[in-house]
Amino acid sequence: MLITPSINGTRLLGRLDAFAAIGATADGGVDRQALTEGDRRARAAITEIALARGFAVSQDGAANLFIHRPGGHVGTLPLLIGSHLDTQPTGGRFDGALGVLAALEVLESLEDADIQTAAPIELVVWTNEEGCRFASGSMGAQAFVDGALSDTLLKSRSTDGLRLADELAATLKALPQARPCTLGKPIAGYLELHIEQAQRLECAGIPIGVVTGVQATRWLQVSVTGEAGHAGTTPLSARRDPMHATSMGLARLYETIMRDDAHARFTVGRMTVEPGSINAIPSTVVFYIDIRHPGLKELDAIEAQITGTLRDAATGTGCTIAIERVFDMEPARFDDTLINAIEDVAKARGVASTRMVSGAFHDALFVSRVAPTAMIFVPCRDGISHNPREFVEPEFCIMGADILFHAALRASEMTVSAAEPGIKTTAISNNHKGVGT
């Protein structure tokens, strides 16, 4: 049932349409990759709206953009709400953008109603969450947590050959209205609204997911080396074919990992073959495996299974193999106080909710390492995301923004009430510290 929101739902839906036009593709999708001209246009558009409403705008050295609305208690750490505006090359209009524009709607609705929050509330637009143009993903959030961008990262190049340091500098320069701010400032907490990117909520008929954490993720780089040869003259007995080894090993893994464990995820998303000739046996096959699981022990077991299976396949075909772990992200557990607050708000608003673990990682995962964090999910049709067909029902967009509105109000109050006498800056719970403290 569509509830009466505290936010302006018509304005939110209009903004979603307006921002979907920035980087729009012919098939109805959005191509607004990080640190491109489209990304800069979107950042400029939200800055223009913020300044017109009298909000302060700043950006840090990673081009994370902050829109600040002050609270009633001077010196209290700000509560961050937001997401990202960058997309995949074949992105949709809701991934990231819904969280950002709903957060903007929270600030504007507070302003419209002349509500003074206990603590300041800031909208944040994280830089390069998707990680498709510059690896890796959630770059801005990680830099915020670490307090720096590494030299290696700054020297890295995009898929179109441009250096990150140059694209970052151009993006910062394109927004002179935003004052510079410190990378990694202290915060009280973080709330993020996002589309689920799966089908659990839709299948259950539940409009709000209360995210309790994010599952673990690992990326493995696998290099299988054999010997190049003539496709027409080399018999099986004389072949050392790395593609043969790869296909055999992967077939076994596809047949077992996800079938044996419903919580496991196994994906091969990139592969290169050398020399890449139609009529030559390959000399080398390099591919990347993405594995995920809510549990670390289970993830370790999956990695061991992959290593053993692929080594057996390589040995059986006379090939050699090298497996390197190139990305390793432990599971995250979000803040119980904020989780409970979201659940309480949903109940008070008459909206059904359910607790869930996120299968995808988000900026919130990294922020949770240094500040109390929680997420709100809304259903997306058929679980489709990173695709022009990505779609969220208007009522769920409004409902999610409404829950964010009231959860932010409650979190703002908790930020101040949790402070001990004489202390003006404190986080929501005692088991996290503000960034930089």
Secondary structure as GFF3:
##gff-version 3
##sequence-region A 1 437
A	DSSP	alpha_helix	9	20	.	.	.	ID=ss1
A	DSSP	alpha_helix	37	52	.	.	.	ID=ss2
A	DSSP	beta_strand	56	59	.	.	.	ID=ss3
A	DSSP	beta_strand	65	69	.	.	.	ID=ss4
A	DSSP	beta_strand	79	84	.	.	.	ID=ss5
A	DSSP	alpha_helix	97	112	.	.	.	ID=ss6
A	DSSP	beta_strand	121	126	.	.	.	ID=ss7
A	DSSP	alpha_helix	139	146	.	.	.	ID=ss8
A	DSSP	alpha_helix	151	155	.	.	.	ID=ss9
A	DSSP	alpha_helix	164	173	.	.	.	ID=ss10
A	DSSP	beta_strand	179	180	.	.	.	ID=ss11
A	DSSP	beta_strand	189	195	.	.	.	ID=ss12
A	DSSP	alpha_helix	200	204	.	.	.	ID=ss13
A	DSSP	beta_strand	208	214	.	.	.	ID=ss14
A	DSSP	beta_strand	216	225	.	.	.	ID=ss15
A	DSSP	beta_strand	229	230	.	.	.	ID=ss16
A	DSSP	three_ten_helix	236	238	.	.	.	ID=ss17
A	DSSP	alpha_helix	242	260	.	.	.	ID=ss18
A	DSSP	beta_strand	265	274	.	.	.	ID=ss19
A	DSSP	beta_strand	280	281	.	.	.	ID=ss20
A	DSSP	beta_strand	284	293	.	.	.	ID=ss21
A	DSSP	alpha_helix	296	316	.	.	.	ID=ss22
A	DSSP	beta_strand	320	329	.	.	.	ID=ss23
A	DSSP	beta_strand	332	333	.	.	.	ID=ss24
A	DSSP	alpha_helix	336	348	.	.	.	ID=ss25
A	DSSP	beta_strand	353	358	.	.	.	ID=ss26
A	DSSP	alpha_helix	363	367	.	.	.	ID=ss27
A	DSSP	beta_strand	373	378	.	.	.	ID=ss28
A	DSSP	three_ten_helix	381	383	.	.	.	ID=ss29
A	DSSP	alpha_helix	394	417	.	.	.	ID=ss30
###
